[in-house]
Amino acid sequence: MLVDMGYDQEVGVMMKMVMVAAMLAGAGVAAPASAADNAMQACGAKYQAAKAGKTLPAGQTWPQFLAACRGTLPKTATATPALASAAKPAVSVPAKAAAAPKVAGQLSPAQVASRSRLTQCSKNYQADKAAGKLAGQTWPKYYSACNTRLKA
């Protein structure tokens, strides 16, 4: 079961991601290579600058700003080779599945990996719950820690 975050929490999470990306960029570590991540970072920085400079149109929300901002960004086909080589897959995907063209209704390799981690964390949670090892920890907190551990 996934938890639905409120708008303020989503913005808070997004801002943390932007700050981490900025810190990683300053440290010389490659940031996420997808175009969506880059658009979110660029638009997030523009939004914060407009908000701080009080140039944000009255009543404009983050989703509205993001939609307008994404329309102004140049389209990038793929990530740079340096960033693409630095990224590592979370879960290995068979070469045949990775090479297959995307068909409507099929999961991408990232979605397959995410579901695999979710299934494994769920099994671990149920086992720990039955053994009484949770010490009051709820599923969302357990899943967050488990997912982070399995991604490494």
C-alpha positions as CSV (number, residue, x, y, z in Angstrom):
1,M,0.0,0.0,0.0
2,L,1.5,3.3,-1.0
3,V,0.8,6.5,1.0
4,D,-0.8,9.5,-0.8
5,M,1.1,12.6,0.1
6,G,-0.4,16.0,0.3
7,Y,0.7,18.9,-2.0
8,D,2.9,20.4,0.7
9,Q,4.7,17.1,1.3
10,E,5.2,16.6,-2.5
11,V,6.7,20.1,-2.8
12,G,8.9,19.3,0.3
13,V,10.1,16.1,-1.3
14,M,10.8,17.8,-4.6
15,M,12.8,20.5,-2.9
16,K,14.9,17.9,-1.1
17,M,15.6,16.2,-4.4
18,V,16.7,19.5,-5.9
19,M,18.9,20.3,-3.0
20,V,20.5,16.8,-3.1
21,A,21.1,17.1,-6.9
22,A,22.7,20.5,-6.4
23,M,25.0,19.1,-3.7
24,L,25.9,16.2,-5.9
25,A,26.6,18.4,-8.8
26,G,28.8,20.5,-6.6
27,A,30.7,17.4,-5.5
28,G,31.2,16.3,-9.1
29,V,28.9,13.3,-8.8
30,A,26.6,12.6,-11.7
31,A,22.9,13.5,-11.1
32,P,20.0,11.4,-12.5
33,A,20.3,11.2,-16.3
34,S,16.6,11.3,-17.3
35,A,15.2,14.3,-19.1
36,A,12.3,14.4,-16.7
37,D,14.6,14.7,-13.7
38,N,16.5,17.5,-15.4
39,A,13.3,19.4,-16.3
40,M,12.0,19.0,-12.7
41,Q,15.3,20.4,-11.4
42,A,15.5,23.3,-13.8
43,C,11.8,24.2,-13.3
44,G,12.1,23.8,-9.5
45,A,15.0,26.2,-9.4
46,K,13.1,28.7,-11.6
47,Y,10.0,28.3,-9.3
48,Q,12.0,29.0,-6.2
49,A,13.7,32.0,-7.7
50,A,10.4,33.4,-8.9
51,K,8.8,32.7,-5.5
52,A,11.8,34.3,-3.6
53,G,11.8,37.3,-6.0
54,K,8.0,37.7,-5.7
55,T,7.7,37.5,-9.5
56,L,5.4,34.4,-9.4
57,P,2.0,35.3,-10.9
58,A,-0.7,35.6,-8.2
59,G,-2.5,32.4,-7.5
60,Q,-0.2,30.3,-9.7
61,T,0.5,26.9,-8.1
62,W,3.6,24.6,-8.5
63,P,1.8,22.2,-11.0
64,Q,0.7,25.1,-13.1
65,F,4.2,26.6,-13.1
66,L,5.8,23.3,-13.9
67,A,3.5,22.7,-16.9
68,A,4.3,26.1,-18.3
69,C,8.0,25.7,-17.6
70,R,8.3,22.3,-19.2
71,G,6.9,23.8,-22.4
72,T,9.7,26.4,-22.5
73,L,12.6,23.9,-22.0
74,P,14.5,22.5,-25.0
75,K,13.7,18.9,-25.9
76,T,16.6,16.5,-25.1
77,A,16.6,13.2,-26.8
78,T,18.8,11.2,-24.4
79,A,21.2,11.7,-21.6
80,T,24.8,12.4,-22.2
81,P,27.0,9.3,-22.4
82,A,29.0,10.3,-19.3
83,L,25.8,10.4,-17.2
84,A,24.3,7.3,-18.8
85,S,27.4,5.3,-18.0
86,A,27.5,6.5,-14.4
87,A,23.9,5.3,-13.7
88,K,23.6,1.6,-12.6
89,P,20.4,-0.4,-12.9
90,A,18.8,-1.2,-9.5
91,V,17.9,-4.8,-10.6
92,S,19.3,-6.7,-13.5
93,V,17.0,-7.1,-16.4
94,P,17.4,-9.8,-19.0
95,A,18.9,-8.4,-22.3
96,K,16.0,-9.6,-24.3
97,A,13.5,-7.7,-22.1
98,A,15.6,-4.5,-22.2
99,A,16.0,-4.6,-26.0
100,A,12.3,-5.2,-26.7
101,P,10.4,-2.2,-28.0
102,K,7.9,-0.5,-25.6
103,V,4.4,-1.7,-26.2
104,A,1.3,-0.2,-24.6
105,G,0.6,-2.1,-21.4
106,Q,4.1,-3.5,-20.9
107,L,6.2,-2.4,-18.0
108,S,9.5,-0.6,-18.5
109,P,12.7,-2.1,-16.9
110,A,12.5,0.5,-14.2
111,Q,8.9,-0.4,-13.4
112,V,9.8,-4.1,-13.3
113,A,12.7,-3.3,-10.9
114,S,10.4,-1.2,-8.7
115,R,7.7,-3.9,-8.5
116,S,10.4,-6.5,-7.7
117,R,11.6,-4.4,-4.8
118,L,8.1,-3.8,-3.6
119,T,7.3,-7.6,-3.7
120,Q,10.5,-8.4,-1.8
121,C,10.0,-5.7,0.8
122,S,6.4,-6.9,1.3
123,K,7.6,-10.5,1.9
124,N,10.2,-9.3,4.3
125,Y,7.7,-7.1,6.1
126,Q,5.2,-10.0,6.5
127,A,8.0,-12.3,7.8
128,D,9.2,-9.7,10.3
129,K,5.6,-8.9,11.4
130,A,5.0,-12.6,12.1
131,A,8.2,-12.9,14.0
132,G,7.4,-9.7,16.0
133,K,10.5,-7.8,14.8
134,L,8.8,-4.6,13.7
135,A,8.9,-2.8,17.1
136,G,5.9,-0.6,16.1
137,Q,7.3,0.3,12.6
138,T,4.6,0.9,10.1
139,W,4.6,-0.3,6.5
140,P,5.5,3.0,4.8
141,K,8.6,3.5,7.0
142,Y,9.6,-0.2,6.6
143,Y,9.1,0.0,2.9
144,S,11.1,3.2,2.6
145,A,14.1,1.7,4.4
146,C,13.8,-1.6,2.6
147,N,13.5,0.0,-0.9
148,T,16.6,2.2,-0.2
149,R,18.5,-0.9,1.0
150,L,17.6,-2.9,-2.1
151,K,18.5,-0.1,-4.5
152,A,22.1,0.0,-3.2
